[in-house]
Amino acid sequence: MALVISKNWIGGEWSIPMNGKTIINNPSNLQEQVGTVNLSDESDVLQAEDAARKAQKKWAKLTGAARANYLNRMADGLKENLEELATLASSEMGKPIGEMKGEVNRGIHLLRYYAGEGVRSNGNVIPASDVNVMQYTKRVPIGVVGIITPWNFPVAIPIWKLAPALICGNALIWKPAEIASLTATKMVEIFEKSGLPAGVLNLVVGKGSDVGKTLLEKVNLNAVSFTGSSVTGSLVAQTCAKRNIKYQTEMGGKNAAVVMNDADLEKSIPMVLSGAFRSAGQKCTATSRIIVESGIYDEFIEKIQKGVAELNVGPALEENTYLGPVASKIQFDKVKSYVDIAHKDTTIVAEPKLSINSEGYYVSPIVVTGADSDHQLVQEEIFGPMATILKANDFDDAIRLCNKTVYGLSASLFTNNLSSAHRFLDETEAGMVRVNQETAGVEYQAPFGGMKLSSSHTREQGQAALDFYTETKTCAIKYF
């Protein structure tokens, strides 16, 4: 694969920023260089603001159907370049190629889904108290939106932000994560071919301390949509609140899979493993806590040991790889620090020995027991291939353990008891709750978001996304 160079796309023109460089090596094979990320400074961000402001009002005046045509052409471009984009993204951040192809497909579906919104209702007629009054609401674009996206879903997360923002008539300034910037550049190259008007979508690549800070503090934004860590998300929320900028933050998770005595373990174990270890556990919805009712505890331990032993850890571009490396040296060091804590404080249930020829940021999937519910392995987001098993006395104890976290993104229950299923859906303090499904799998047409410290209490994807990227205008006209 040829080396890739990141670029900025501002006002319909490509440019290479000059504020330093970062070399990106393949996390599956550190001897292989994937490309170079060229870093932007404040002036690049302010240039993007000017381009977005000039483009937004013209874009907003297009009909929804006209904007939909652009989104459909963007989806066509992704489909035509699926293999190339997925290969680049897997090489850049280490997600297995099978998962990455699925992610690109998700991006295609998201674009087509929101293209459909261009010809759907965007308001309501409301009865008036006076005669001869037509009163109604309509959604109007919010304006210029900053989107700040993470590296773990380098295709899907940007698209599930930009697609609804664009169909609603907004212009965008997109700052991707550093180690997803090569993928972001390729995506915008694909989108450019759709004929998207200059300035409607602007890509500015760089560090959060430069690009992100300028975007939040100096650009005249109408809204910010952020996905990333809880620490950074809190800073985004504080900054936007001070400036009266509408904001949306999707942050961490410490998600639990609850397995009851009556669960079908042959069907449940593969879903628990998938939730915990696909993408090397680098999902905000990943299963990091496994709560098992006491009656099947020993059997569950035995079966999950066997299941973990059969997982294939390998280079991201090998088709049979179940989980690849973690994405970066920073991520590797962080996860390894939690592995060291696990070896010191807990009992290791499963941790297969790795046998990989290439040097990369590989971490063996690890399952532990023996940590109490207040231990940092149970309470802190690790964002790696580690899961901690807790024993529950009964259903009420399982719900208590499930809710004992500052996060509230997703949770799942495995049971054949209908009463338990409905109680779980009612009583679990999480934004996405599921029965007999893994924690890490929400469909694009359904709202995505969490409770407690996982979210700023808005929702992405589905119809809910349209609420964030618009303002409601109430209109009334009296006729004589």
N, C-alpha and C positions, 0 to 999 in steps of 0.2 A: 504494500500500500504506500502510495506517495505521501510525503510529508505534507501536513496541512498547516496553513497559517491563518490565524484568526484575523478578522477585519471588522471594522465598524461599518454599519449601513445607516447612513444619516441623510435624510432628505432625498432619498433615491440615488445616492452615490456611495461607492465603496471607498474606504480610506484605511490606511494602516496607522494606528496611533503610535506615538513615540515616547511613552512614559515608562519604558522598561519592557522586559520580556520574561516569560516563564516557559521553560521547556517541559513538555508533557511526555512522559514515558509510559509505556503500556504497563498497567499494574499486573497483568498476567506474565509479562516478561520484561523486566526492568532494563534489559539490554536494548530494547527496541524503542526508538523515539517515534512518537506518533505525530508530533507537530510542535508549533510554537504559538503561545498566546501573547499577543502584543497588547500592552496595557494602556488604557486611556487615562486622561486627567480631567480636571474640572471643565476645561474649555470644550472638550468633546461632548460632555453631558449638556452643557448650556447650548451648544449648537443643535443637539437633538431636540431640546425644548423648543427652540425657535422653529425648527422644521415641523414638529408635531403641532404646534399652535397654528401655523399657517395652513396645514393640511386638514385639520379636524373639522372645521366648519363646512368645507366643501364635501368631505366624506359624509358628514351627518346629513347633508341635504340629499344625498342619493336615496333612492327607495330601498327598502329592506331587500327587495328582490334583486336589485342591482348589486348590493353588497354581498348577497348570497352567492351570486355568480363568481365573485372573487374567491370566496371560501371554498366553493366546489372545485375551482381550478387549483387552489392550494392543495386540496385533498388529492386531486389527480397527480400533482407533482410528487407528493409523498409516495403514492402508490408506484409511480414509475421509478422512483429512486430508493425503494424500500431496502433492498439488499445493501446498497452502498452506505446509506445513512445508518442502518443497524450495525454494520461492520465497523464504521468509524466510532459510533457511540460505545460499542463493546470494547473496542481497543482503547478508548480514552478513559473510561471509568470502570470497566471490568465486569459489567453485567453479562451473564451468559447470552449467547447470540439468539437462542430460542426465545428467551424472555424479551430480548430487545426487539426482535421482529414483531412479537406480540404487542410491544409498546408502540411501535410505529403504526401498526394496524389500528391501535386504539386512537392514535392521533388522527388517522384518516376518518374514523367513525365520528370523532368529536367535531371535526370540521364540517362533516356532512350533517350531523345532528343540529349544529347551530346555524348552518346555512338554512335549514328548514324554518328556523325562527324568523327569518326575514319575511315570511308570508303568513305568519300567525298573528293572532290578536295581541295587541300590546296595551290594552286598557279596558275600561269598563264604563258602561252607561249607568249613571246614578240618578235615581228619582230626585226631583227638586221640589221644594215646598211651595214655590210660586208657579203660576200658570205660564205657559209659553216659554219655558226655560229648558234648554238642552244642556245637561250637565254630564260631564264625563271625565275620566282620567286617561292619561296616556304616559307611557314611558318616554323619557327624552335622554339623550346621551349625557353622561356626566362630564365629558371633556377630554382632557389629557390624562392618561393613566400610566403610572410607573409599575412595571411588574418585575419582581426580583425572585429568581427561581433557583432551586437547588440542583445538585449534581446527580442525585440518586434516580430521578426519572427525567433524564435530559430532554426527552421528546414529549412525553405525555403531559407533564405538569405545565410547561410553557404553553402548549396548545390548549389545555383546558382553562387557561387564563385568557390567552389572546383571542381565541375563537369567539366566546361570548362578548368580549369587549369590542371586537371589531364589528360584529353583526349589530350591536347596539348603537354604533355610530361614533365610537371613540377613536382617538389616535393614541399610539403606544410608544413608550420608551422602555426597552427590555434590557435588563442587566442580568445575564446568566451567571451561574457559579463559574469560578475560574476553570475548574477541571471538567466543565461541560461546554466551554466556549468554542471549541473546534466543532462540536456537534451543532451548536447554535449558529455558527457561521454557515455551515452546510445547509441547515434548515432555511435560513433566510435566502441563501442562493436559490434554493428550490422555490421559495415563495415569490422571489423577484420575478420569476418567469410567469407568474399568474397575472402580471400587469398591475399589481397593487399600486395605487397612486403614490407618488413620492411623498414621504413624510408621514404617511399613515402608520407605518411600522418602522421603528428605528431601533437598531441594535447597537449597544455601547458595551464593549468588553473591558473588564478591569477588576480591580480589587474593591471589596466592600468599603474599605477605609477611604477610597478615593471616589469611585463612581457611585457607590451606594450612599455614602455620606452626602455628596453633592445633590444627588437625586432627592434625598429626603429633606435636606435643609435649605437648599437654594432654588430648586426648580419650582416653578409655579404649577404644581400638580393639582388635579381635582380628586385623585384617588390613588391609592397604592395597594397592590396585592402582593403579599409576601408569603413564601413557604420556606421554612428553614428551622434553625434551632430556637428553643424557647428564649434563650438569652438575647439573641438578636431580634427575635420577634417582639419582645417586650420593649426594646429600644425603638423599633419601628413604630409601635403603638404610641409610646410616649411622645416621640417627635411629631407624629401626624396629629395627635390630639392637641398639642400645643399650637399647631398651625391651622387647626380646623380642617384638616384633610381627611376625607373618608378613607378608612383603612380596613384591611382584611389580613389577618395573620393566621396561617396554619402552621402549627409548631410540633411539639413532641408527642410521644405516646409511650405508654408502658402497658401494652395490651395483653389481656388474659384470655386463654382458652380454658374453659371450665369443662371437665370431663366427669360425668356422673356415673354411678354404679351401673346404670342400665344402658350406657352408651354402647354402640356397636364399634368395638375397637378396631376391627379389620378395616372399617371405612373411616373411622375417626383419626387413627394414627397418621395415615398419609396426609390428611388435611392439616393436622397439627405440625407435622414436619415441614410441609410447604409454607405454612404461615411463619414458621420460625426461621427457616434456612434458605428459602429462595432469595435471590439477590444478596446472598450472604448476610441476611438479616438487616439490610440497609433500607428498610421501609419504615415510615412513621407508623404504619399499621401492622408491623411485624409482631408475631407472637413472642413475647419475651418472658411471660409468666404462664406456667401451666399449672392449673389448680385441679387436683385429682381427688375425688371422693375416696374415703378410706377403704371401702369395700373392694375396690379394684386397684388400689395403689400399687401393690407388688406386681400384679399382672401387667399393669401399664408400664412400670419401670422396665420390666423384662422385654416387652414388645418395643418400646421406644429405643432401648439399647440396640436391638437388632435393626430397627429402622435406620438409625443414625449410622450404624456400621456400613450400611449399603449405599449411603449417599456418595456420589462421585464428585470430588473436589478437583477442579482442573482449570486449564486456560479457558477464557471466556469464549473464544472462537471455536472450541470443540463442541460439536453438536450434542454429545452425550454428557456434557458438564451440567451437574445439578446446581452447584454453587461455585462461583469463581472467586477471585481475590476480593478483598475490600479495596476501596477506590483509590487510596492515597497513603503516603507515609504517615501523615497526620492521623488518618483513620486507623491505620495499622497499629500505631503506637497507643492510641486510645483504647482500642479493643484489647490489645495485649495486656494493658495495665489491669483491665477487669479480669482477664484470664488469670493473671498472677494472684489477684485477690481471691478468685474462686479456688485456686489450688491451696491457698493458705487457710481459707475460712469454711470451705464446704466439702461435700463428698462428690467426686466426679462420677457421674453415671455413664457418660459416653464422651469420648474424645478420640476419634480414630487417628492413627498415625498417618501423616501425609506422605505421599510418594509422588512428587512432581519434579519433572526434569528441569523446568525453567525457574529462574529466580523471580519471585513476585511477592505481592502482599497477601499471601495465603494464610488464612486462619482456619484451623480445624473446627468443624461444628462441635459445640460443647453443650452438654446438659448436666446440670448440677442439682443436688438436693442438700438439705441441711441448713439452709439459710432461713432465718426467721423473717416474718413479714415486714420488719423494719430495716432489714439489711440493705446496704446500698445496691447490691446486685438485684434486689427485688424492687427498689424504689427509683433508681436512676436509669435514664435511657442510655443504653449501651450502643445501640445502632450497629450491631455486629451479630455473628452467628452464635449467640449464646441464649439459652433458655434455662430458667430456674423453675423447678417443680416444688409446689407447696401441697401439703396434705390438708384436705377439708373433712370435717366430721360429718357434715350433712349439707343439704342444699343451702340453708340459711348461712352456714359458716362459709360456704363457697362464695355466696353473694357478698358477704362482708369482706372477704379477702380480695375479691374482684374489684370492689369499690375503694379499697384502701390504697389510693394513689392520688397524687396531685393532678394526674392526667386523666383524660376521659375521651380518647379518640375512638377506639373500637374494642369489641369484646365478642366472644363467641361461646356458645354452650353446646355440648354434645350430649344428647339425651334422646330417649324414645318416649318420654313422659310429656304429654301435651300441657298439663298443668304447670310443670316446671318450665317448659318453654315459654309460656305466656308470662309467668312471673318474672323470668329472667329478662324478657323484653321490656317489662314494666319497671323493674327495680334496679337495673344496671345503669350506672351513671356514666354513660358513654354516648357519643353522637351517632355511632353506627353499631348496632347490636344484631347478631346473627345466630341462628340455630342450625346445627349440623352443617356449618360452613366455616372455612378458615377466617381468621381476623383480617387477613390482607387481601381483600378482593371486592371492591365496590364498583358497581357498573357505572359507566359514564353518564347514563340518563338519570341517575339517582343522586340526590344531594350528598355532598362529601364535606365532613367537618366534625369537630369534636366539642366536648364540654370541658369545663374547668380550665386548666392551663394548656390544653391542647389547641385552643382556638380563641379568636376574638368574637366568636358566637355568630358569625355569618356562615354561609355555606357556598361551596363551589360545586360545579357541574350541575347537570340537570336544569330544570327551570329556575332553581334557586339562584343560579349564577347571574341571571338577568337582573335580579333585584340589586345586586351590588354594582353592576356597571351602568345603571340608569338612575335617574331621579324621577319621581312621580309628580306630574303636573296635573292639577285639577283645573278643568276648563268649564266655563259656563257662558252661555249666550242666550239672551232674551230677545225674542222676536215679537213684533207687534202686528 
